[in-house]
Amino acid sequence: MQKGMHTDTERCVRAVRSKDARFDGWFYTAVVTTGIYCRPSCPVVPPKPENMRFHPSAAACQQAGFRACKRCRPDTSPGSPQWNQRADLVARAMRLIADGVVDREGVPGLAARLGYSTRQIERQLLAELGAGPLALARAQRAQAARLLIETTPLPMADIAFAAGFASIRTFNDTVREVFALAPSDLRARAPRGTPGTTANTAGVLTLRLPFRLPLNPDNLFGHLAATAVPGVEEWRDGAYRRTLRLPYGHGIVSLSPQPDHIACRLTLGDLRDLTVAISRCRRMLDLDADPVAIDDQLRTDPLLAPLVDKAPGRRVPRTVDEAEFAVRAVLGQQVSTAAARTHAARLVTAHGERVDDPEGGLTHLFPSPQALAGVDPESLAMPRTRRATFTTLVRQLADEEVHLGPDSDWPETRARLLSLPGFGPWTVDVIAMRALGDPDAFLPTDLGIRRAAQELGLPSTPAALTARAAAWRPWRAYAVQYLWATDSHPINFLPV
């Protein structure tokens, strides 16, 4: 499964015939005799190969005049793994589009963030995805509209606004074109009380986040729960809950692992933040990963293979806020998990924005870099050198001298971080792995990694382990998860 898979007709036909869900999101099948497009795992009888056309995105199918299948709902497939494993222009653009930048700032805003002209952006997206940024954003708006239509009692005019449409007419036309149904008919067909999504009180949505199997939730939710900052995050009733800072307001999310999906309950101050909130939660839980490809690569090392076979499908726990994670990485330098949580909780209480959480114990948003830039260093209960590291980082983040986000250029960002006082390879790589999302970030100096390597018979010195890990590329961040999991630390266990 690689870049441009939709061009390999024979391979795509085999995937469709086998109804293999692992390929969902990698490509889409348009059927010329019916005018619909499907995900590879669609349960209907596969069409004849001569009637199949393969596209790299739902937007490309829509651009070509095909409508979404009502059975397999291809617009709700897991996203392509490519956008979270690559750092090139197209991948960075796709991450920004998923984060709602085109809807908020237009194509010029997208281009400005990436440092390219609008023509260059459009040309590269069209070449690889068969659709430009406007069409890709339109497909995302259509999916958000469908979700709101099927899960809320909101009036259609409110849904059109919340999903990012400029007018009711555009909303109606897009829904009819993409789903071959009027918005009211789409709502009438929505299942009631069956798997999928359900309506709740105003501003609250309950939905399913799909992923590719297998998924091992232990280290994923274990890490998030064990490192949770009081007031910002908590584990409650089998779910990880946290506050979200979003473009139009704030939100609270509850995420609970289920056998074939993540149950997601979102409370939003402004429904325009829906797609951004979903995108950030998917990114935090690494739900668009291709675990089969990752695990197959790691199994080629005979010493890693038993770890993979024992508990396949480990994901990399990431973040919904890159700047927040960088600050927390500094707070966690050379201290225990409990001490790092204590430092962070003090900052939250003193400088975070208060939120109301009637369903639990969440009280604040994590402080923004701008708020933290005004912190008196003498108030920080940490060594003087680490205070300097902290104050330099938050000032650089607040002034946007260091930019951390879905559009970050990974090599450039690494170099900038390494130039800051107190930033060594471990801190930079843990930020690259969990904030930037680099799937190949590696931590050869980490004590837990070195201890696990020694126990497994792998080289335990950083240089020798790095040389051995070359065979694990480009998935070394996932190897880190498997190595960490050999320890009895709470980060490796799903809380009870």
C-alpha positions as CSV (number, residue, x, y, z in Angstrom):
1,M,0.0,0.0,0.0
2,Q,1.8,3.0,-1.2
3,K,1.6,6.5,-2.8
4,G,-0.6,6.4,-5.9
5,M,-2.2,3.0,-5.2
6,H,-5.2,4.0,-7.3
7,T,-3.1,3.7,-10.4
8,D,-2.5,0.0,-9.8
9,T,-5.7,-1.3,-11.4
10,E,-5.0,-5.0,-10.9
11,R,-4.2,-4.5,-7.2
12,C,-7.3,-2.4,-6.7
13,V,-9.5,-4.9,-8.3
14,R,-8.1,-7.7,-6.0
15,A,-8.8,-5.5,-3.0
16,V,-12.4,-4.8,-4.1
17,R,-13.1,-8.5,-4.8
18,S,-11.7,-9.5,-1.4
19,K,-13.7,-6.6,0.3
20,D,-10.6,-5.9,2.4
21,A,-11.3,-3.1,4.8
22,R,-7.6,-2.4,5.3
23,F,-7.7,-0.6,1.9
24,D,-10.6,1.7,2.9
25,G,-9.3,5.3,2.5
26,W,-6.4,4.3,0.3
27,F,-8.5,4.5,-2.8
28,Y,-12.2,4.7,-3.9
29,T,-14.0,2.7,-6.5
30,A,-16.3,4.6,-8.9
31,V,-18.7,2.4,-10.9
32,V,-19.6,3.8,-14.3
33,T,-22.8,1.7,-14.7
34,T,-24.4,3.0,-11.5
35,G,-22.8,6.5,-11.1
36,I,-21.8,5.7,-7.4
37,Y,-18.5,5.4,-5.7
38,C,-17.7,3.0,-2.9
39,R,-15.0,2.0,-0.4
40,P,-13.1,-1.2,-1.3
41,S,-14.9,-3.1,1.5
42,C,-18.4,-2.3,0.2
43,P,-20.7,-5.3,1.0
44,V,-22.5,-5.3,-2.4
45,V,-21.6,-7.7,-5.1
46,P,-18.4,-6.2,-6.8
47,P,-19.0,-4.8,-10.3
48,K,-17.2,-6.1,-13.4
49,P,-13.6,-4.9,-13.6
50,E,-14.3,-3.0,-16.8
51,N,-16.9,-0.9,-15.0
52,M,-14.6,0.1,-12.2
53,R,-12.6,3.4,-12.1
54,F,-10.3,4.1,-9.2
55,H,-9.7,7.5,-7.6
56,P,-7.4,8.6,-4.8
57,S,-10.0,10.6,-2.9
58,A,-13.7,11.0,-2.3
59,A,-13.4,14.5,-3.7
60,A,-12.0,13.2,-7.0
61,C,-15.0,10.9,-7.3
62,Q,-17.3,13.7,-6.6
63,Q,-15.5,15.9,-9.2
64,A,-16.0,13.1,-11.7
65,G,-19.7,13.2,-11.1
66,F,-20.1,10.1,-8.9
67,R,-22.3,9.9,-5.8
68,A,-21.5,8.3,-2.5
69,C,-22.8,4.7,-2.0
70,K,-25.7,4.6,0.5
71,R,-24.6,1.1,1.7
72,C,-20.9,1.5,2.6
73,R,-20.8,5.3,3.1
74,P,-17.3,5.9,1.6
75,D,-17.2,9.4,2.8
76,T,-16.8,8.0,6.4
77,S,-13.8,5.8,5.6
78,P,-10.7,6.2,7.8
79,G,-8.5,8.8,6.2
80,S,-5.5,7.8,4.0
81,P,-2.5,6.9,6.2
82,Q,-0.3,8.9,3.8
83,W,-1.2,12.3,5.2
84,N,0.1,11.4,8.7
85,Q,3.2,9.5,7.6
86,R,4.6,12.0,5.0
87,A,6.1,15.5,5.4
88,D,5.9,16.7,1.8
89,L,3.8,19.6,0.5
90,V,0.7,17.4,-0.4
91,A,0.6,15.7,3.0
92,R,1.0,19.0,4.9
93,A,-1.7,20.6,2.8
94,M,-4.0,17.6,3.5
95,R,-3.5,18.0,7.2
96,L,-4.3,21.7,7.1
97,I,-7.4,21.0,5.0
98,A,-8.5,18.5,7.6
99,D,-7.9,21.1,10.2
100,G,-10.4,23.5,8.4
101,V,-7.9,26.0,7.2
102,V,-9.5,26.4,3.7
103,D,-12.9,27.0,5.2
104,R,-11.5,29.6,7.6
105,E,-8.8,31.3,5.5
106,G,-9.5,30.2,1.9
107,V,-6.9,28.7,-0.6
108,P,-4.7,31.8,-0.2
109,G,-4.5,31.2,3.5
110,L,-3.5,27.6,2.9
111,A,-0.8,28.6,0.4
112,A,0.5,31.3,2.8
113,R,0.9,28.8,5.6
114,L,2.8,26.4,3.4
115,G,5.0,29.0,1.7
116,Y,3.9,28.2,-1.8
117,S,1.7,30.0,-4.4
118,T,-1.9,29.0,-4.8
119,R,-1.2,27.7,-8.3
120,Q,1.6,25.4,-7.0
121,I,-0.7,24.0,-4.2
122,E,-3.6,23.4,-6.7
123,R,-1.3,21.8,-9.2
124,Q,0.2,19.3,-6.8
125,L,-3.0,18.4,-5.1
126,L,-4.7,17.9,-8.5
127,A,-1.9,15.7,-9.7
128,E,-1.9,13.4,-6.7
129,L,-5.5,13.5,-5.5
130,G,-7.5,14.3,-8.6
131,A,-9.0,17.4,-6.8
132,G,-7.9,20.8,-5.8
133,P,-8.1,22.3,-2.3
134,L,-11.6,23.7,-2.7
135,A,-13.0,20.4,-3.9
136,L,-11.3,18.6,-1.0
137,A,-12.6,21.1,1.5
138,R,-16.1,20.8,-0.1
139,A,-16.0,17.0,0.4
140,Q,-15.2,17.5,4.0
141,R,-18.0,20.0,4.4
142,A,-20.4,17.5,2.8
143,Q,-19.3,14.8,5.4
144,A,-19.8,17.3,8.3
145,A,-23.2,18.2,6.9
146,R,-24.2,14.6,6.7
147,L,-23.1,14.0,10.3
148,L,-25.1,16.9,11.6
149,I,-28.1,16.1,9.6
150,E,-28.2,12.5,10.9
151,T,-27.2,13.1,14.5
152,T,-28.9,16.4,15.5
153,P,-32.3,17.9,15.4
154,L,-30.8,21.2,14.2
155,P,-32.6,23.2,11.5
156,M,-31.0,22.8,8.1
157,A,-30.1,26.4,7.9
158,D,-28.0,26.0,11.2
159,I,-26.4,22.9,9.8
160,A,-25.4,24.6,6.6
161,F,-23.7,27.4,8.6
162,A,-22.1,24.9,11.0
163,A,-20.7,22.7,8.2
164,G,-19.1,25.7,6.6
165,F,-21.3,26.4,3.6
166,A,-21.7,30.0,2.4
167,S,-25.4,29.7,1.6
168,I,-28.4,27.4,2.1
169,R,-28.6,26.9,-1.7
170,T,-25.0,25.7,-1.9
171,F,-25.6,23.4,1.0
172,N,-28.7,21.9,-0.6
173,D,-27.0,21.5,-4.0
174,T,-23.9,19.8,-2.5
175,V,-25.8,17.3,-0.4
176,R,-28.0,16.3,-3.4
177,E,-25.0,16.0,-5.6
178,V,-22.8,14.0,-3.2
179,F,-25.5,11.8,-1.6
180,A,-28.3,11.8,-4.3
181,L,-30.7,12.8,-1.6
182,A,-32.1,16.1,-0.3
183,P,-31.0,17.0,3.2
184,S,-34.5,16.2,4.6
185,D,-34.5,12.8,2.9
186,L,-31.0,12.1,4.3
187,R,-32.4,12.8,7.8
188,A,-35.4,10.7,7.3
189,R,-33.2,7.7,6.2
190,A,-30.9,8.1,9.2
191,P,-31.0,5.0,11.5
192,R,-32.5,5.6,15.0
193,G,-30.8,3.9,17.9
194,T,-28.6,1.7,15.7
195,P,-24.8,1.7,15.3
196,G,-23.5,4.8,13.8
197,T,-24.5,8.1,15.5
198,T,-27.2,9.3,17.8
199,A,-28.6,12.7,18.7
200,N,-28.2,14.3,22.1
201,T,-28.7,17.5,23.8
202,A,-27.9,20.8,22.1
203,G,-24.2,21.1,21.3
204,V,-23.5,17.5,22.1
205,L,-22.7,14.8,19.5
206,T,-22.2,11.1,19.9
207,L,-20.5,9.4,16.9
208,R,-18.1,6.6,15.9
209,L,-14.6,7.2,14.8
210,P,-13.6,4.3,12.4
211,F,-10.1,2.8,12.2
212,R,-8.2,0.0,10.5
213,L,-7.9,-3.2,12.4
214,P,-6.1,-4.2,14.5
215,L,-6.0,-1.6,17.2
216,N,-4.5,-2.2,20.6
217,P,-5.9,0.4,23.0
218,D,-3.7,-0.4,26.0
219,N,-0.7,1.8,25.4
220,L,-2.8,4.4,23.5
221,F,-5.3,5.2,26.2
222,G,-2.9,4.0,29.0
223,H,-0.4,6.7,28.0
224,L,-3.0,9.5,27.7
225,A,-4.6,8.5,31.1
226,A,-1.4,8.0,33.0
227,T,0.0,11.4,31.9
228,A,-3.3,13.3,32.2
229,V,-3.1,16.8,33.5
230,P,-5.7,17.4,36.2
231,G,-8.4,19.8,35.1
232,V,-7.5,19.4,31.4
233,E,-7.7,15.6,31.1
234,E,-9.2,12.7,33.0
235,W,-10.1,9.0,32.8
236,R,-13.8,8.6,33.8
237,D,-16.2,5.7,33.3
238,G,-14.0,3.9,30.7
239,A,-13.3,7.0,28.7
240,Y,-10.5,9.4,28.2
241,R,-11.9,13.0,28.5
242,R,-10.2,16.3,27.8
243,T,-10.9,19.9,27.0
244,L,-10.2,21.3,23.5
245,R,-9.1,24.7,22.3
246,L,-10.7,25.2,18.9
247,P,-10.8,27.9,16.3
248,Y,-14.3,29.2,17.2
249,G,-14.5,28.3,20.8
250,H,-13.8,25.4,23.2
251,G,-15.0,21.9,23.5
252,I,-14.9,18.7,25.6
253,V,-14.4,15.3,24.2
254,S,-14.9,11.8,25.6
255,L,-13.2,8.9,23.8
256,S,-13.8,5.3,24.6
257,P,-12.3,2.3,22.8
258,Q,-14.7,-0.3,21.4
259,P,-13.9,-3.4,19.4
260,D,-14.4,-1.8,15.9
261,H,-14.5,1.9,16.6
262,I,-13.8,4.7,19.1
263,A,-16.9,6.0,20.7
264,C,-16.7,9.8,20.6
265,R,-18.9,12.2,22.5
266,L,-18.3,15.9,21.7
267,T,-19.6,18.9,23.5
268,L,-18.9,22.0,21.4
269,G,-19.5,25.7,22.1
270,D,-19.7,26.3,18.3
271,L,-20.7,23.6,15.9
272,R,-18.4,25.1,13.2
273,D,-15.6,23.4,15.1
274,L,-17.0,19.9,14.5
275,T,-14.7,18.8,11.6
276,V,-11.6,20.3,13.3
277,A,-12.4,18.6,16.6
278,I,-12.9,15.2,14.9
279,S,-9.7,15.6,12.9
280,R,-7.7,16.5,16.0
281,C,-9.1,13.6,18.0
282,R,-8.3,11.2,15.1
283,R,-4.8,12.5,14.9
284,M,-4.3,12.2,18.7
285,L,-5.4,8.5,18.6
286,D,-3.5,7.8,15.3
287,L,-6.7,6.4,13.8
288,D,-5.6,6.7,10.2
289,A,-2.6,4.5,10.6
290,D,-2.1,1.3,8.5
291,P,-1.3,-1.2,11.3
292,V,-0.9,-4.2,9.0
293,A,1.9,-2.5,6.9
294,I,3.6,-1.2,10.1
295,D,3.5,-4.5,11.9
296,D,4.7,-6.4,8.9
297,Q,7.7,-4.2,8.6
298,L,8.6,-4.5,12.4
299,R,8.1,-8.3,12.3
300,T,11.1,-8.6,9.9
301,D,13.3,-8.1,13.0
302,P,13.2,-11.5,14.8
303,L,13.7,-9.9,18.2
304,L,10.7,-7.5,17.7
305,A,8.4,-10.0,16.0
306,P,7.3,-11.7,19.3
307,L,6.3,-8.3,20.7
308,V,4.2,-7.5,17.6
309,D,2.6,-10.9,17.5
310,K,1.7,-10.7,21.2
311,A,-0.2,-7.4,20.9
312,P,-0.5,-6.1,17.3
313,G,-1.9,-2.8,16.2
314,R,-0.2,-0.5,18.7
315,R,-0.7,3.2,17.8
316,V,1.4,6.2,18.7
317,P,-0.4,8.4,21.3
318,R,-0.3,11.9,19.9
319,T,-1.9,15.2,20.9
320,V,-4.7,17.6,20.0
321,D,-2.5,20.7,20.6
322,E,1.1,20.6,19.5
323,A,2.2,23.7,21.5
324,E,0.7,22.2,24.6
325,F,2.6,19.0,24.1
326,A,5.9,20.8,23.6
327,V,5.5,22.7,26.9
328,R,4.6,19.5,28.7
329,A,7.7,17.7,27.2
330,V,9.9,20.4,28.8
331,L,8.0,20.1,32.1
332,G,8.7,16.3,32.0
333,Q,12.4,16.6,31.4
334,Q,14.3,14.4,33.9
335,V,11.3,14.0,36.3
336,S,8.7,11.4,37.0
337,T,5.4,11.2,35.3
338,A,3.7,12.3,38.6
339,A,6.0,15.3,38.9
340,A,5.4,16.4,35.3
341,R,1.6,16.2,35.9
342,T,2.0,18.3,39.1
343,H,4.0,21.0,37.3
344,A,1.5,21.1,34.5
345,A,-1.5,21.2,36.8
346,R,-0.1,24.3,38.6
347,L,0.3,26.1,35.3
348,V,-3.3,25.2,34.4
349,T,-4.8,26.4,37.6
350,A,-2.9,29.7,37.5
351,H,-3.0,30.5,33.8
352,G,-5.6,28.3,32.0
353,E,-9.0,29.5,30.9
354,R,-11.9,28.1,32.9
355,V,-14.5,25.8,31.3
356,D,-17.7,24.3,32.6
357,D,-18.0,20.5,32.6
358,P,-21.3,19.3,34.0
359,E,-20.5,15.7,33.2
360,G,-17.1,15.4,35.0
361,G,-14.1,17.0,36.5
362,L,-12.6,19.1,33.7
363,T,-12.1,22.7,34.7
364,H,-9.6,24.4,32.3
365,L,-8.2,24.7,28.9
366,F,-4.4,24.2,28.9
367,P,-2.8,27.7,28.9
368,S,-1.9,29.2,25.5
369,P,1.7,30.1,24.7
370,Q,0.7,33.7,24.9
371,A,-0.6,33.2,28.5
372,L,2.5,31.2,29.5
373,A,4.9,33.8,28.1
374,G,3.9,36.1,31.0
375,V,4.7,33.5,33.7
376,D,7.3,34.7,36.2
377,P,10.2,32.2,36.0
378,E,10.7,32.4,39.7
379,S,7.3,31.0,40.3
380,L,8.3,27.7,38.6
381,A,9.3,25.0,41.0
382,M,12.1,23.6,38.8
383,P,15.9,24.0,38.3
384,R,17.1,27.3,36.9
385,T,18.3,25.8,33.6
386,R,14.9,24.2,33.0
387,R,13.2,27.5,33.7
388,A,15.3,29.1,31.0
389,T,14.3,26.3,28.6
390,F,10.6,26.7,29.5
391,T,10.6,30.5,29.1
392,T,12.5,30.4,25.9
393,L,10.1,27.9,24.4
394,V,6.9,29.6,25.3
395,R,8.2,33.0,24.1
396,Q,9.3,31.4,20.8
397,L,5.8,29.8,20.4
398,A,4.0,33.0,21.4
399,D,6.0,35.0,18.9
400,E,5.6,32.2,16.2
401,E,9.4,32.0,15.9
402,V,8.9,28.2,16.4
403,H,5.8,26.9,14.7
404,L,4.2,23.6,15.7
405,G,1.2,22.4,13.8
406,P,-0.2,20.0,11.2
407,D,1.7,22.0,8.5
408,S,5.1,21.9,10.2
409,D,8.1,21.1,8.1
410,W,9.5,18.3,10.2
411,P,13.3,18.7,9.4
412,E,13.1,22.5,9.8
413,T,11.1,22.3,13.1
414,R,13.6,19.8,14.5
415,A,16.5,22.1,13.7
416,R,14.8,25.1,15.3
417,L,14.0,23.1,18.5
418,L,17.5,21.8,18.7
419,S,18.8,25.3,18.6
420,L,16.9,26.2,21.8
421,P,18.7,26.0,25.2
422,G,17.9,22.8,27.0
423,F,16.6,20.9,23.9
424,G,18.5,17.7,23.3
425,P,17.8,14.9,21.0
426,W,15.3,13.1,23.4
427,T,13.1,16.2,23.9
428,V,13.1,17.0,20.1
429,D,12.3,13.4,19.1
430,V,9.5,13.0,21.6
431,I,8.0,16.2,20.3
432,A,8.5,15.0,16.7
433,M,6.9,11.7,17.5
434,R,3.9,12.8,19.5
435,A,3.3,16.5,18.5
436,L,4.5,16.6,14.8
437,G,3.4,13.0,14.1
438,D,6.6,11.8,12.6
439,P,6.2,8.0,12.4
440,D,9.9,7.5,12.2
441,A,10.9,9.5,15.3
442,F,13.2,7.4,17.5
443,L,14.4,7.7,21.1
444,P,17.6,5.7,21.4
445,T,18.7,7.5,24.5
446,D,15.4,6.9,26.4
447,L,16.1,4.9,29.5
448,G,13.0,2.7,29.0
449,I,14.0,2.0,25.4
450,R,17.6,1.1,26.4
451,R,16.4,-1.2,29.2
452,A,13.9,-3.0,26.9
453,A,16.5,-3.4,24.2
454,Q,18.9,-5.0,26.7
455,E,16.3,-7.4,27.9
456,L,15.4,-8.4,24.4
457,G,19.0,-8.9,23.3
458,L,19.0,-5.8,21.0
459,P,22.0,-3.4,21.2
460,S,21.5,-1.1,24.1
461,T,23.9,1.7,23.4
462,P,22.3,4.6,21.4
463,A,24.6,4.4,18.4
464,A,24.3,0.6,18.0
465,L,20.5,0.6,18.6
466,T,20.1,3.3,16.0
467,A,22.0,1.3,13.5
468,R,19.9,-1.8,14.2
469,A,16.7,0.3,14.0
470,A,17.5,1.3,10.4
471,A,15.6,-1.8,9.4
472,W,12.5,-0.6,11.2
473,R,12.2,2.5,9.1
474,P,9.9,4.4,8.4
475,W,8.1,3.1,11.5
476,R,10.5,3.5,14.3
477,A,8.0,5.5,16.4
478,Y,5.8,2.4,16.5
479,A,8.8,0.3,17.5
480,V,9.2,2.7,20.4
481,Q,5.6,1.8,21.5
482,Y,6.4,-2.0,21.4
483,L,9.6,-1.5,23.3
484,W,8.0,0.7,25.9
485,A,5.3,-1.9,26.4
486,T,7.7,-4.4,27.9
487,D,7.7,-2.3,31.0
488,S,5.2,-2.4,33.8
489,H,4.7,1.4,33.8
490,P,1.0,2.5,33.9
491,I,1.3,4.1,30.4
492,N,1.2,0.6,29.0
493,F,-2.2,-0.5,30.5
494,L,-5.8,0.4,29.8
495,P,-7.1,2.0,33.0
496,V,-9.9,0.1,34.8
